[in-house]
Amino acid sequence: MKYIIALLIILGTAIIFTLVKWLDGKITQKRTGKSSEELKNNKKWLIISFIGGLIIGLLYVILFYI
């Protein structure tokens, strides 16, 4: 049970990081009026933010949970 909660913490952190980055991209798109073609680069940054969230979540679990 402890490991399931640890996995949920890690995935939750990664999903939150990705969601924040995605919302930031949508707000930027509305403010600047850039087309989705100009923001295709954003998928790369979403993947990077997901991986960063996994790393941060893993560090949190290692330091404070397990």
Backbone atoms as SQL, in Angstrom:
CREATE TABLE atoms (id INTEGER PRIMARY KEY, chain TEXT, resi INTEGER, resn TEXT, atom TEXT, x REAL, y REAL, z REAL);
INSERT INTO atoms VALUES
  (1, 'A', 1, 'MET', 'N', 0.825, -1.197, 0.000),
  (2, 'A', 1, 'MET', 'CA', 0.000, 0.000, 0.000),
  (3, 'A', 1, 'MET', 'C', 0.868, 1.259, 0.000),
  (4, 'A', 2, 'LYS', 'N', 1.968, 1.176, 0.736),
  (5, 'A', 2, 'LYS', 'CA', 2.872, 2.331, 0.819),
  (6, 'A', 2, 'LYS', 'C', 3.438, 2.684, -0.557),
  (7, 'A', 3, 'TYR', 'N', 3.752, 1.649, -1.351),
  (8, 'A', 3, 'TYR', 'CA', 4.346, 1.895, -2.659),
  (9, 'A', 3, 'TYR', 'C', 3.316, 2.407, -3.666),
  (10, 'A', 4, 'ILE', 'N', 2.074, 1.996, -3.504),
  (11, 'A', 4, 'ILE', 'CA', 1.016, 2.501, -4.381),
  (12, 'A', 4, 'ILE', 'C', 0.809, 3.994, -4.135),
  (13, 'A', 5, 'ILE', 'N', 0.803, 4.395, -2.867),
  (14, 'A', 5, 'ILE', 'CA', 0.665, 5.815, -2.537),
  (15, 'A', 5, 'ILE', 'C', 1.869, 6.598, -3.049),
  (16, 'A', 6, 'ALA', 'N', 3.062, 6.025, -2.928),
  (17, 'A', 6, 'ALA', 'CA', 4.267, 6.692, -3.436),
  (18, 'A', 6, 'ALA', 'C', 4.171, 6.880, -4.952),
  (19, 'A', 7, 'LEU', 'N', 3.697, 5.861, -5.659),
  (20, 'A', 7, 'LEU', 'CA', 3.539, 5.960, -7.114),
  (21, 'A', 7, 'LEU', 'C', 2.507, 7.022, -7.483),
  (22, 'A', 8, 'LEU', 'N', 1.415, 7.089, -6.717),
  (23, 'A', 8, 'LEU', 'CA', 0.400, 8.105, -6.973),
  (24, 'A', 8, 'LEU', 'C', 0.938, 9.510, -6.727),
  (25, 'A', 9, 'ILE', 'N', 1.773, 9.670, -5.718),
  (26, 'A', 9, 'ILE', 'CA', 2.395, 10.978, -5.458),
  (27, 'A', 9, 'ILE', 'C', 3.282, 11.379, -6.631),
  (28, 'A', 10, 'ILE', 'N', 4.073, 10.449, -7.127),
  (29, 'A', 10, 'ILE', 'CA', 4.979, 10.738, -8.249),
  (30, 'A', 10, 'ILE', 'C', 4.187, 11.099, -9.504),
  (31, 'A', 11, 'LEU', 'N', 3.195, 10.288, -9.841),
  (32, 'A', 11, 'LEU', 'CA', 2.398, 10.559, -11.042),
  (33, 'A', 11, 'LEU', 'C', 1.579, 11.835, -10.897),
  (34, 'A', 12, 'GLY', 'N', 1.039, 12.077, -9.718),
  (35, 'A', 12, 'GLY', 'CA', 0.278, 13.292, -9.482),
  (36, 'A', 12, 'GLY', 'C', 1.116, 14.539, -9.667),
  (37, 'A', 13, 'THR', 'N', 2.337, 14.501, -9.154),
  (38, 'A', 13, 'THR', 'CA', 3.241, 15.639, -9.320),
  (39, 'A', 13, 'THR', 'C', 3.560, 15.875, -10.792),
  (40, 'A', 14, 'ALA', 'N', 3.833, 14.812, -11.531),
  (41, 'A', 14, 'ALA', 'CA', 4.130, 14.944, -12.960),
  (42, 'A', 14, 'ALA', 'C', 2.936, 15.481, -13.733),
  (43, 'A', 15, 'ILE', 'N', 1.742, 15.004, -13.394),
  (44, 'A', 15, 'ILE', 'CA', 0.540, 15.471, -14.093),
  (45, 'A', 15, 'ILE', 'C', 0.271, 16.938, -13.791),
  (46, 'A', 16, 'ILE', 'N', 0.487, 17.351, -12.549),
  (47, 'A', 16, 'ILE', 'CA', 0.282, 18.761, -12.197),
  (48, 'A', 16, 'ILE', 'C', 1.275, 19.648, -12.932),
  (49, 'A', 17, 'PHE', 'N', 2.543, 19.245, -12.998),
  (50, 'A', 17, 'PHE', 'CA', 3.546, 20.026, -13.737),
  (51, 'A', 17, 'PHE', 'C', 3.124, 20.175, -15.193),
  (52, 'A', 18, 'THR', 'N', 2.676, 19.073, -15.824),
  (53, 'A', 18, 'THR', 'CA', 2.277, 19.100, -17.225),
  (54, 'A', 18, 'THR', 'C', 1.030, 19.955, -17.424),
  (55, 'A', 19, 'LEU', 'N', 0.067, 19.850, -16.521),
  (56, 'A', 19, 'LEU', 'CA', -1.151, 20.634, -16.624),
  (57, 'A', 19, 'LEU', 'C', -0.862, 22.126, -16.524),
  (58, 'A', 20, 'VAL', 'N', 0.010, 22.507, -15.613),
  (59, 'A', 20, 'VAL', 'CA', 0.367, 23.925, -15.472),
  (60, 'A', 20, 'VAL', 'C', 1.032, 24.431, -16.739),
  (61, 'A', 21, 'LYS', 'N', 1.935, 23.645, -17.315),
  (62, 'A', 21, 'LYS', 'CA', 2.609, 24.047, -18.553),
  (63, 'A', 21, 'LYS', 'C', 1.614, 24.147, -19.704),
  (64, 'A', 22, 'TRP', 'N', 0.669, 23.222, -19.786),
  (65, 'A', 22, 'TRP', 'CA', -0.326, 23.241, -20.853),
  (66, 'A', 22, 'TRP', 'C', -1.230, 24.470, -20.722),
  (67, 'A', 23, 'LEU', 'N', -1.687, 24.752, -19.500),
  (68, 'A', 23, 'LEU', 'CA', -2.529, 25.930, -19.289),
  (69, 'A', 23, 'LEU', 'C', -1.778, 27.215, -19.607),
  (70, 'A', 24, 'ASP', 'N', -0.510, 27.257, -19.256),
  (71, 'A', 24, 'ASP', 'CA', 0.306, 28.429, -19.584),
  (72, 'A', 24, 'ASP', 'C', 0.388, 28.627, -21.090),
  (73, 'A', 25, 'GLY', 'N', 0.529, 27.533, -21.833),
  (74, 'A', 25, 'GLY', 'CA', 0.560, 27.619, -23.289),
  (75, 'A', 25, 'GLY', 'C', -0.762, 28.106, -23.859),
  (76, 'A', 26, 'LYS', 'N', -1.874, 27.642, -23.287),
  (77, 'A', 26, 'LYS', 'CA', -3.190, 28.087, -23.761),
  (78, 'A', 26, 'LYS', 'C', -3.412, 29.568, -23.478),
  (79, 'A', 27, 'ILE', 'N', -3.000, 30.027, -22.300),
  (80, 'A', 27, 'ILE', 'CA', -3.150, 31.445, -21.959),
  (81, 'A', 27, 'ILE', 'C', -2.276, 32.290, -22.876),
  (82, 'A', 28, 'THR', 'N', -1.060, 31.831, -23.141),
  (83, 'A', 28, 'THR', 'CA', -0.163, 32.549, -24.050),
  (84, 'A', 28, 'THR', 'C', -0.754, 32.600, -25.445),
  (85, 'A', 29, 'GLN', 'N', -1.369, 31.506, -25.881),
  (86, 'A', 29, 'GLN', 'CA', -1.970, 31.463, -27.216),
  (87, 'A', 29, 'GLN', 'C', -3.117, 32.465, -27.322),
  (88, 'A', 30, 'LYS', 'N', -3.912, 32.591, -26.270),
  (89, 'A', 30, 'LYS', 'CA', -5.026, 33.538, -26.309),
  (90, 'A', 30, 'LYS', 'C', -4.536, 34.982, -26.279),
  (91, 'A', 31, 'ARG', 'N', -3.502, 35.258, -25.492),
  (92, 'A', 31, 'ARG', 'CA', -3.018, 36.637, -25.360),
  (93, 'A', 31, 'ARG', 'C', -2.303, 37.108, -26.614),
  (94, 'A', 32, 'THR', 'N', -1.471, 36.248, -27.177),
  (95, 'A', 32, 'THR', 'CA', -0.642, 36.672, -28.305),
  (96, 'A', 32, 'THR', 'C', -1.299, 36.402, -29.650),
  (97, 'A', 33, 'GLY', 'N', -2.287, 35.515, -29.677),
  (98, 'A', 33, 'GLY', 'CA', -2.960, 35.194, -30.928),
  (99, 'A', 33, 'GLY', 'C', -2.137, 34.298, -31.833),
  (100, 'A', 34, 'LYS', 'N', -1.160, 33.601, -31.277),
  (101, 'A', 34, 'LYS', 'CA', -0.354, 32.697, -32.096),
  (102, 'A', 34, 'LYS', 'C', -1.202, 31.496, -32.503),
  (103, 'A', 35, 'SER', 'N', -0.953, 31.024, -33.691),
  (104, 'A', 35, 'SER', 'CA', -1.685, 29.853, -34.159),
  (105, 'A', 35, 'SER', 'C', -1.097, 28.596, -33.525),
  (106, 'A', 36, 'SER', 'N', -1.839, 27.513, -33.638),
  (107, 'A', 36, 'SER', 'CA', -1.363, 26.258, -33.052),
  (108, 'A', 36, 'SER', 'C', -0.130, 25.737, -33.788),
  (109, 'A', 37, 'GLU', 'N', 0.047, 26.135, -35.045),
  (110, 'A', 37, 'GLU', 'CA', 1.242, 25.713, -35.784),
  (111, 'A', 37, 'GLU', 'C', 2.500, 26.304, -35.163),
  (112, 'A', 38, 'GLU', 'N', 2.389, 27.541, -34.679),
  (113, 'A', 38, 'GLU', 'CA', 3.543, 28.172, -34.056),
  (114, 'A', 38, 'GLU', 'C', 3.839, 27.587, -32.690),
  (115, 'A', 39, 'LEU', 'N', 2.840, 26.947, -32.087),
  (116, 'A', 39, 'LEU', 'CA', 3.017, 26.391, -30.751),
  (117, 'A', 39, 'LEU', 'C', 3.213, 24.876, -30.758),
  (118, 'A', 40, 'LYS', 'N', 3.505, 24.285, -31.926),
  (119, 'A', 40, 'LYS', 'CA', 3.757, 22.843, -31.978),
  (120, 'A', 40, 'LYS', 'C', 4.997, 22.478, -31.181),
  (121, 'A', 41, 'ASN', 'N', 5.892, 23.413, -31.019),
  (122, 'A', 41, 'ASN', 'CA', 7.060, 23.238, -30.175),
  (123, 'A', 41, 'ASN', 'C', 6.647, 22.935, -28.744),
  (124, 'A', 42, 'ASN', 'N', 5.439, 23.340, -28.391),
  (125, 'A', 42, 'ASN', 'CA', 4.966, 23.220, -27.025),
  (126, 'A', 42, 'ASN', 'C', 4.883, 21.763, -26.568),
  (127, 'A', 43, 'LYS', 'N', 4.662, 20.823, -27.506),
  (128, 'A', 43, 'LYS', 'CA', 4.595, 19.411, -27.137),
  (129, 'A', 43, 'LYS', 'C', 5.910, 18.944, -26.551),
  (130, 'A', 44, 'LYS', 'N', 7.006, 19.447, -27.104),
  (131, 'A', 44, 'LYS', 'CA', 8.320, 19.090, -26.567),
  (132, 'A', 44, 'LYS', 'C', 8.434, 19.570, -25.127),
  (133, 'A', 45, 'TRP', 'N', 7.959, 20.771, -24.854),
  (134, 'A', 45, 'TRP', 'CA', 8.057, 21.313, -23.494),
  (135, 'A', 45, 'TRP', 'C', 7.091, 20.615, -22.547),
  (136, 'A', 46, 'LEU', 'N', 5.964, 20.126, -23.046),
  (137, 'A', 46, 'LEU', 'CA', 5.061, 19.349, -22.205),
  (138, 'A', 46, 'LEU', 'C', 5.719, 18.048, -21.759),
  (139, 'A', 47, 'ILE', 'N', 6.419, 17.407, -22.671),
  (140, 'A', 47, 'ILE', 'CA', 7.127, 16.168, -22.325),
  (141, 'A', 47, 'ILE', 'C', 8.236, 16.459, -21.328),
  (142, 'A', 48, 'ILE', 'N', 8.966, 17.549, -21.548),
  (143, 'A', 48, 'ILE', 'CA', 10.038, 17.917, -20.625),
  (144, 'A', 48, 'ILE', 'C', 9.467, 18.233, -19.243),
  (145, 'A', 49, 'SER', 'N', 8.335, 18.930, -19.188),
  (146, 'A', 49, 'SER', 'CA', 7.748, 19.251, -17.886),
  (147, 'A', 49, 'SER', 'C', 7.208, 17.996, -17.202),
  (148, 'A', 50, 'PHE', 'N', 6.698, 17.021, -17.972),
  (149, 'A', 50, 'PHE', 'CA', 6.247, 15.759, -17.385),
  (150, 'A', 50, 'PHE', 'C', 7.419, 15.005, -16.776),
  (151, 'A', 51, 'ILE', 'N', 8.529, 14.938, -17.497),
  (152, 'A', 51, 'ILE', 'CA', 9.720, 14.258, -16.978),
  (153, 'A', 51, 'ILE', 'C', 10.253, 14.986, -15.748),
  (154, 'A', 52, 'GLY', 'N', 10.245, 16.314, -15.791),
  (155, 'A', 52, 'GLY', 'CA', 10.663, 17.088, -14.625),
  (156, 'A', 52, 'GLY', 'C', 9.770, 16.831, -13.428),
  (157, 'A', 53, 'GLY', 'N', 8.468, 16.729, -13.663),
  (158, 'A', 53, 'GLY', 'CA', 7.537, 16.407, -12.586),
  (159, 'A', 53, 'GLY', 'C', 7.783, 15.031, -12.009),
  (160, 'A', 54, 'LEU', 'N', 8.117, 14.068, -12.872),
  (161, 'A', 54, 'LEU', 'CA', 8.456, 12.730, -12.380),
  (162, 'A', 54, 'LEU', 'C', 9.685, 12.773, -11.486),
  (163, 'A', 55, 'ILE', 'N', 10.679, 13.543, -11.898),
  (164, 'A', 55, 'ILE', 'CA', 11.915, 13.636, -11.114),
  (165, 'A', 55, 'ILE', 'C', 11.648, 14.311, -9.772),
  (166, 'A', 56, 'ILE', 'N', 10.921, 15.416, -9.786),
  (167, 'A', 56, 'ILE', 'CA', 10.603, 16.124, -8.538),
  (168, 'A', 56, 'ILE', 'C', 9.764, 15.236, -7.621),
  (169, 'A', 57, 'GLY', 'N', 8.770, 14.557, -8.174),
  (170, 'A', 57, 'GLY', 'CA', 7.940, 13.651, -7.374),
  (171, 'A', 57, 'GLY', 'C', 8.741, 12.513, -6.784),
  (172, 'A', 58, 'LEU', 'N', 9.652, 11.963, -7.570),
  (173, 'A', 58, 'LEU', 'CA', 10.504, 10.884, -7.078),
  (174, 'A', 58, 'LEU', 'C', 11.402, 11.363, -5.953),
  (175, 'A', 59, 'LEU', 'N', 11.990, 12.544, -6.113),
  (176, 'A', 59, 'LEU', 'CA', 12.827, 13.092, -5.042),
  (177, 'A', 59, 'LEU', 'C', 12.017, 13.334, -3.773),
  (178, 'A', 60, 'TYR', 'N', 10.797, 13.844, -3.930),
  (179, 'A', 60, 'TYR', 'CA', 9.934, 14.078, -2.773),
  (180, 'A', 60, 'TYR', 'C', 9.652, 12.771, -2.039),
  (181, 'A', 61, 'VAL', 'N', 9.308, 11.736, -2.789),
  (182, 'A', 61, 'VAL', 'CA', 8.996, 10.437, -2.175),
  (183, 'A', 61, 'VAL', 'C', 10.217, 9.852, -1.493),
  (184, 'A', 62, 'ILE', 'N', 11.378, 9.956, -2.142),
  (185, 'A', 62, 'ILE', 'CA', 12.593, 9.415, -1.538),
  (186, 'A', 62, 'ILE', 'C', 12.953, 10.157, -0.261),
  (187, 'A', 63, 'LEU', 'N', 12.863, 11.480, -0.290),
  (188, 'A', 63, 'LEU', 'CA', 13.287, 12.276, 0.870),
  (189, 'A', 63, 'LEU', 'C', 12.291, 12.258, 2.019),
  (190, 'A', 64, 'PHE', 'N', 10.994, 12.276, 1.724),
  (191, 'A', 64, 'PHE', 'CA', 10.022, 12.494, 2.781),
  (192, 'A', 64, 'PHE', 'C', 9.056, 11.344, 3.042),
  (193, 'A', 65, 'TYR', 'N', 8.872, 10.466, 2.101),
  (194, 'A', 65, 'TYR', 'CA', 7.828, 9.465, 2.266),
  (195, 'A', 65, 'TYR', 'C', 8.376, 8.091, 2.637),
  (196, 'A', 66, 'ILE', 'N', 9.390, 7.663, 1.933),
  (197, 'A', 66, 'ILE', 'CA', 9.915, 6.303, 2.191),
  (198, 'A', 66, 'ILE', 'C', 11.011, 6.365, 3.244);
